[in-house]
């Protein structure tokens, strides 16, 4: 082998060594990025499911890195059919959360704050910060002609006649034709937005709403409303729920306590001790004969008849994040879904109310840092291309042929 060939092989060996060294440095990074695709409950929000009344939980959105879950709907006829509202859009699962597909990303933009299936389980209604949308399996998602100011909706619940009740940003609305037309909520109702809305499954025409922290009730499908619970220890109600296994019971959370009513909200009695941390905001209540589960801005709490204290549930859950939507499976009452968010829900609602765009969330420092990073990448790419150009100019086939001809010429002389 000539000296030139040996020199080329030596250079090739050094380059190969450098490549192996670079791969040894980047391989752990590549592997760590690959493992991050699975849900890390210690770092991200997302959807979690329990099949034992909230005692144990596991991720229900594996493969999806969701920073915040804002709404969830379970089909009343197929518990495996789910609609998930997230900060990044709308997702659908037909196998109980094992797989998810994004829905109409060009139509449904931004966070989805409320979602509900119709009574037949075929049609659905959702709300983003920009509008109300109705969907069907065969037609996809289309904007619904909801009243101005209805979005973002705090809650959407189905009615018995196949329509919906909607607690909007400016009031309560009703549709009897699957969202095609809307009317006002009814008489006696305050002209203020409702922060919670509940339709009793055992009595579909009976509705409960929370307005300005107080309970209001309607027994005629929202036509007329009266205030309930006057003179009770309730001050400002955070959340309201019915007991699916005991239809006569109502549950409410107020001032770090949980209350129960046996007479349609006319009177309330406290249940158990106060929550462990003062000034806790409760977002959801799921009560049964076995346990009471709460989603709060301090995580998820559970209380059983055997243990009178509120126990924070942290195993397999992002306990450091705020817990929001809490939904019970309508067919299997022991199955619960809970959503968590990296961003506080009050901040998400503020952004929706102010119609804040995604670009407005990015600060000047973030933009400057991204610009610097982009410039560095461009410079690195240009330098790499120049080095490769010089290397192949000096070591490519044409350069070697020219040198070999010159060497042969010298030998002939």
C-alpha positions as CSV (number, residue, x, y, z in Angstrom):
1,X,0.0,0.0,0.0
2,X,1.4,3.4,-1.0
3,X,2.1,6.2,1.5
4,X,-0.8,8.2,0.1
5,X,-3.2,5.3,0.6
6,X,-2.0,4.8,4.2
7,X,-2.4,8.5,4.9
8,X,-6.0,8.3,3.6
9,X,-6.9,5.3,5.6
10,X,-5.4,6.9,8.7
11,X,-7.6,10.0,8.1
12,X,-10.6,7.7,7.5
13,X,-9.9,5.9,10.8
14,X,-9.7,9.2,12.7
15,X,-13.0,10.4,11.2
16,X,-14.7,7.0,12.0
17,X,-13.4,7.4,15.6
18,X,-14.9,10.9,15.8
19,X,-18.2,9.6,14.4
20,X,-18.3,6.8,17.0
21,X,-17.5,9.3,19.8
22,X,-20.2,11.7,18.7
23,X,-22.7,8.8,18.6
24,X,-21.7,7.7,22.1
25,X,-22.6,11.2,23.3
26,X,-25.9,11.6,21.4
27,X,-27.2,8.1,21.9
28,X,-28.3,8.6,25.5
29,X,-30.0,11.9,24.5
30,X,-31.8,10.1,21.7
31,X,-32.9,7.3,24.0
32,X,-34.1,9.8,26.6
33,X,-36.1,11.6,24.0
34,X,-37.7,8.4,22.9
35,X,-38.7,7.4,26.4
36,X,-40.3,10.8,26.9
37,X,-43.0,9.9,24.4
38,X,-44.6,7.8,27.1
39,X,-46.5,9.7,29.7
40,X,-44.4,10.9,32.6
41,X,-46.9,11.7,35.4
42,X,-44.3,13.5,37.4
43,X,-43.8,16.2,34.7
44,X,-47.0,16.5,32.5
45,X,-50.7,16.9,32.8
46,X,-53.1,14.6,31.1
47,X,-56.0,12.2,31.6
48,X,-56.0,9.4,34.2
49,X,-58.5,6.6,34.9
50,X,-59.5,4.7,38.0
51,X,-61.7,1.6,38.1
52,X,-62.0,1.3,41.8
53,X,-63.8,4.5,42.9
54,X,-60.6,6.6,42.9
55,X,-58.3,4.3,45.0
56,X,-55.8,3.7,42.3
57,X,-55.1,5.5,39.0
58,X,-53.3,5.0,35.7
59,X,-52.7,7.1,32.6
60,X,-55.6,7.0,30.0
61,X,-53.7,9.0,27.3
62,X,-50.5,7.1,26.8
63,X,-48.6,8.4,23.8
64,X,-50.1,11.9,24.1
65,X,-48.1,14.6,25.7
66,X,-51.0,16.8,26.9
67,X,-50.1,19.9,28.9
68,X,-53.6,20.3,30.1
69,X,-57.0,18.4,30.1
70,X,-59.9,20.9,30.1
71,X,-63.0,18.7,29.4
72,X,-64.1,15.1,29.0
73,X,-67.3,13.5,27.7
74,X,-68.2,9.8,27.9
75,X,-70.8,8.4,25.5
76,X,-74.0,7.3,27.4
77,X,-74.3,4.3,25.2
78,X,-70.7,3.2,24.7
79,X,-68.3,3.9,27.6
80,X,-65.3,3.3,25.4
81,X,-66.2,6.3,23.2
82,X,-64.5,9.4,24.7
83,X,-64.2,13.0,23.7
84,X,-61.2,14.7,25.3
85,X,-60.9,18.5,25.4
86,X,-57.3,19.7,25.8
87,X,-55.4,22.9,25.7
88,X,-54.2,21.9,22.2
89,X,-57.5,20.8,20.7
90,X,-60.1,18.0,20.6
91,X,-59.2,14.3,20.7
92,X,-61.4,11.2,20.3
93,X,-60.9,7.6,21.5
94,X,-63.1,4.6,20.7
95,X,-61.3,2.1,22.8
96,X,-61.5,3.6,26.3
97,X,-58.4,5.8,26.0
98,X,-55.9,3.3,24.6
99,X,-55.6,5.2,21.3
100,X,-56.5,8.8,20.5
101,X,-56.9,10.7,17.3
102,X,-57.1,14.5,16.9
103,X,-60.4,15.8,15.7
104,X,-60.8,18.5,13.0
105,X,-57.6,20.4,13.7
106,X,-58.4,23.0,11.0
107,X,-61.9,23.7,12.5
108,X,-61.6,23.2,16.3
109,X,-58.8,25.7,17.2
110,X,-57.4,26.3,20.7
111,X,-58.5,24.9,24.0
112,X,-61.8,22.9,24.3
113,X,-63.5,24.0,27.6
114,X,-66.6,21.9,27.5
115,X,-67.9,18.8,25.7
116,X,-71.0,16.6,25.9
117,X,-72.6,13.7,24.0
118,X,-76.3,13.9,23.1
119,X,-78.6,11.3,24.7
120,X,-78.3,9.0,21.7
121,X,-74.4,9.0,21.9
122,X,-74.1,9.8,18.2
123,X,-74.0,13.6,18.2
124,X,-71.9,15.9,20.4
125,X,-71.4,19.5,21.3
126,X,-68.2,21.2,22.3
127,X,-67.0,24.8,23.2
128,X,-63.7,26.4,22.5
129,X,-62.7,29.9,23.5
130,X,-63.9,31.1,20.0
131,X,-67.2,29.3,19.5
132,X,-69.6,26.4,19.9
133,X,-69.3,23.4,17.5
134,X,-71.6,20.4,16.9
135,X,-70.5,17.1,15.5
136,X,-71.7,13.8,14.2
137,X,-69.8,10.8,13.1
138,X,-70.7,11.1,9.4
139,X,-70.5,14.9,9.1
140,X,-67.5,16.0,11.2
141,X,-67.5,19.2,13.2
142,X,-69.3,22.4,12.2
143,X,-69.8,25.7,13.9
144,X,-73.1,26.0,15.8
145,X,-75.2,29.2,15.6
146,X,-75.0,29.8,19.3
147,X,-75.8,33.2,20.8
148,X,-73.1,35.8,20.9
149,X,-71.2,35.5,24.2
150,X,-72.0,31.8,24.7
151,X,-68.3,30.8,24.3
152,X,-66.4,29.9,26.2
153,X,-68.9,27.6,27.9
154,X,-68.4,26.5,31.4
155,X,-70.5,23.4,31.0
156,X,-72.6,21.6,28.5
157,X,-75.2,18.9,29.5
158,X,-77.6,16.9,27.4
159,X,-81.3,17.2,27.6
160,X,-83.9,14.4,27.4
161,X,-85.3,15.6,24.1
162,X,-81.9,15.2,22.3
163,X,-80.8,18.8,22.9
164,X,-78.4,20.5,25.2
165,X,-78.2,23.0,28.0
166,X,-75.2,25.3,27.9
167,X,-73.7,27.5,30.7
168,X,-72.2,30.2,28.6
169,X,-69.9,33.2,29.3
170,X,-72.9,35.5,29.4
171,X,-75.8,33.3,30.6
172,X,-77.7,30.0,30.3
173,X,-79.0,28.7,27.0
174,X,-81.0,25.8,25.7
175,X,-81.3,24.0,22.4
176,X,-83.9,21.4,21.6
177,X,-82.6,20.5,18.1
178,X,-79.0,19.4,18.8
179,X,-77.5,22.8,18.7
180,X,-79.2,24.1,15.5
181,X,-81.0,26.9,17.4
182,X,-80.9,28.4,20.9
183,X,-83.1,30.2,23.4
184,X,-82.4,31.9,26.7
185,X,-82.3,29.9,29.9
186,X,-85.6,31.0,31.4
187,X,-87.3,33.3,33.9
188,X,-86.0,34.2,37.3
189,X,-82.4,33.5,36.3
190,X,-79.7,36.0,37.1
191,X,-78.1,37.7,34.1
192,X,-74.8,36.3,35.2
193,X,-72.7,33.5,33.9
194,X,-73.1,30.1,35.6
195,X,-69.9,28.5,36.8
196,X,-71.5,25.0,37.1
197,X,-74.5,23.3,35.5
198,X,-76.0,19.9,36.4
199,X,-78.9,17.9,34.9
200,X,-80.2,15.2,37.1
201,X,-80.1,11.8,35.4
202,X,-83.1,10.5,37.4
203,X,-85.1,13.6,36.6
204,X,-83.9,15.0,33.2
205,X,-86.1,18.2,33.5
206,X,-84.5,19.1,36.8
207,X,-81.5,21.4,36.5
208,X,-79.1,22.9,39.0
209,X,-76.7,25.8,38.4
210,X,-74.2,27.8,40.4
211,X,-74.4,31.5,39.8
212,X,-72.4,33.9,41.9
213,X,-71.5,31.1,44.2
214,X,-75.2,30.2,45.0
215,X,-77.4,27.3,43.9
216,X,-80.3,27.8,41.6
217,X,-82.8,25.1,40.5
218,X,-85.3,24.5,37.8
219,X,-87.8,21.7,37.6
220,X,-89.2,22.5,34.1
221,X,-86.2,22.2,31.9
222,X,-84.7,25.6,32.6
223,X,-87.9,27.7,31.9
224,X,-88.1,29.0,35.5
225,X,-85.5,29.2,38.2
226,X,-85.5,29.6,42.0
227,X,-82.7,30.0,44.4
228,X,-82.0,27.1,46.8
229,X,-80.2,26.7,50.1
230,X,-80.8,30.2,51.5
231,X,-79.8,30.4,55.2
232,X,-77.5,27.4,54.9
233,X,-73.8,27.3,55.8
234,X,-72.9,27.4,52.1
235,X,-71.0,30.6,51.2
236,X,-69.4,30.4,47.8
237,X,-69.9,27.1,46.0
238,X,-66.9,25.8,44.0
239,X,-68.5,22.6,42.5
240,X,-71.8,20.8,42.4
241,X,-72.6,17.1,41.7
242,X,-75.2,14.5,41.9
243,X,-74.8,11.0,43.4
244,X,-75.3,8.5,40.5
245,X,-76.0,5.6,42.8
246,X,-78.3,7.6,45.2
247,X,-80.2,10.0,42.9
248,X,-81.8,11.9,45.8
249,X,-78.5,13.2,47.0
250,X,-76.7,16.4,45.9
251,X,-73.1,17.2,46.8
252,X,-71.4,20.6,46.9
253,X,-68.0,22.0,47.9
254,X,-67.6,25.4,49.6
255,X,-65.1,27.0,51.9
256,X,-62.8,24.0,52.2
257,X,-65.7,21.7,53.1
258,X,-68.0,19.2,51.4
259,X,-71.7,19.4,51.9
260,X,-74.6,17.0,51.2
261,X,-78.3,17.7,50.6
262,X,-81.1,15.2,50.9
263,X,-83.9,17.6,49.9
264,X,-83.0,19.0,46.4
265,X,-80.7,21.6,47.8
266,X,-83.1,23.2,50.3
267,X,-80.7,22.5,53.2
268,X,-77.1,21.3,53.4
269,X,-75.1,19.4,56.0
270,X,-71.3,19.2,56.2
271,X,-69.7,15.9,55.5
272,X,-66.3,15.0,57.1
273,X,-63.6,17.4,58.2
274,X,-62.3,20.4,56.3
275,X,-59.8,19.8,53.5
276,X,-56.2,19.6,54.8
277,X,-55.0,22.9,53.1
278,X,-57.0,26.1,53.6
279,X,-58.3,28.1,50.6
280,X,-58.5,24.9,48.4
281,X,-60.6,25.3,45.2
282,X,-62.6,22.2,44.3
283,X,-63.2,21.6,40.6
284,X,-65.0,18.3,40.7
285,X,-66.9,15.9,43.0
286,X,-67.6,12.2,42.5
287,X,-69.5,10.6,45.3
288,X,-70.7,7.1,45.9
289,X,-71.4,4.7,48.8
290,X,-67.8,3.7,48.8
291,X,-65.9,7.0,48.6
292,X,-65.9,10.7,47.8
293,X,-63.3,11.9,45.3
294,X,-62.4,15.6,44.8
295,X,-60.3,17.2,42.1
296,X,-58.8,20.5,43.4
297,X,-56.1,23.1,42.7
298,X,-53.9,21.1,45.1
299,X,-54.4,17.7,43.4
300,X,-56.8,14.9,44.0
301,X,-58.3,13.9,47.4
302,X,-60.3,10.9,48.5
303,X,-62.3,10.0,51.6
304,X,-64.0,6.7,52.5
305,X,-66.4,5.7,55.2
306,X,-63.6,3.8,57.0
307,X,-61.3,6.8,57.0
308,X,-62.9,10.2,58.0
309,X,-59.8,12.2,56.8
310,X,-59.2,13.5,53.3
311,X,-56.3,11.6,51.8
312,X,-54.3,13.1,48.9
313,X,-53.9,10.5,46.2
314,X,-50.4,10.8,44.6
315,X,-49.4,7.3,43.3
316,X,-49.2,7.4,39.4
317,X,-50.7,11.0,39.5
318,X,-49.0,14.4,38.9
319,X,-49.8,15.4,42.5
320,X,-48.0,18.7,42.1
321,X,-50.4,19.8,39.3
322,X,-53.9,21.2,39.4
323,X,-56.7,18.6,38.9
324,X,-59.7,19.7,36.9
325,X,-62.4,17.7,35.1
326,X,-63.7,14.7,37.1
327,X,-66.1,12.5,35.2
328,X,-67.8,9.2,36.2
329,X,-68.5,6.5,33.6
330,X,-72.3,6.5,33.1
331,X,-72.5,2.7,32.8
332,X,-69.8,1.6,35.2
333,X,-70.0,3.9,38.3
334,X,-66.7,2.6,39.7
335,X,-64.8,4.0,36.8
336,X,-63.6,7.6,37.1
337,X,-61.6,9.9,34.8
338,X,-59.6,12.9,36.1
339,X,-57.8,15.5,34.2
340,X,-54.7,17.5,35.2
341,X,-53.1,20.7,33.8
342,X,-49.7,22.3,33.9
343,X,-51.3,25.7,33.6
344,X,-53.8,26.7,36.3
345,X,-57.3,26.5,35.1
346,X,-58.0,30.0,36.2
347,X,-55.3,31.2,33.8
348,X,-56.8,29.1,30.9
349,X,-60.2,30.7,31.5
350,X,-58.6,34.2,31.6
351,X,-56.9,33.6,28.3
352,X,-60.2,32.3,26.8
353,X,-62.1,35.3,28.1
354,X,-59.6,37.8,26.7
355,X,-59.3,35.9,23.4
356,X,-55.6,35.7,24.0
357,X,-53.8,34.1,21.0
358,X,-51.1,31.5,21.3
359,X,-48.5,34.1,20.1
360,X,-49.4,36.4,22.9
361,X,-48.4,33.8,25.4
362,X,-44.8,33.9,24.2
363,X,-42.8,36.5,26.1
364,X,-40.1,38.7,24.6
365,X,-37.4,36.7,26.4
366,X,-38.6,33.5,24.8
367,X,-38.7,35.0,21.3
368,X,-35.2,36.4,21.8
369,X,-33.9,33.1,23.0
370,X,-35.5,31.2,20.1
371,X,-34.0,33.7,17.6
372,X,-30.5,33.3,19.1
373,X,-30.8,29.5,18.9
374,X,-32.0,29.7,15.3
375,X,-29.0,31.9,14.4
376,X,-26.6,29.5,16.1
377,X,-28.0,26.5,14.2
378,X,-27.7,28.4,10.9
379,X,-24.0,29.3,11.6
380,X,-23.3,25.7,12.6
381,X,-24.9,24.4,9.5
382,X,-22.9,26.8,7.3
383,X,-19.6,25.9,9.0
384,X,-20.3,22.2,8.6
385,X,-21.1,22.6,4.9
386,X,-17.9,24.6,4.3
387,X,-15.8,22.0,6.1
388,X,-17.3,19.3,4.1
389,X,-16.7,21.2,0.9
390,X,-13.0,21.7,1.7
391,X,-12.6,18.1,2.8
392,X,-14.0,16.6,-0.4
393,X,-12.2,19.2,-2.5
394,X,-8.9,17.9,-1.0
395,X,-9.7,14.3,-0.5
396,X,-12.3,13.5,-3.2
397,X,-11.8,11.2,-6.2
398,X,-10.8,14.1,-8.5
399,X,-8.3,15.5,-6.0
400,X,-6.7,12.0,-5.5
401,X,-6.5,11.4,-9.3
402,X,-4.7,14.7,-9.8
403,X,-2.2,13.9,-7.0
404,X,-1.6,10.4,-8.3
405,X,-0.9,11.7,-11.8
406,X,1.6,14.2,-10.4
407,X,3.3,11.5,-8.4
408,X,3.5,9.1,-11.4
409,X,4.9,11.9,-13.5
410,X,7.7,12.6,-11.0
411,X,8.5,8.9,-10.9
412,X,8.8,8.7,-14.7
413,X,11.3,11.6,-14.6
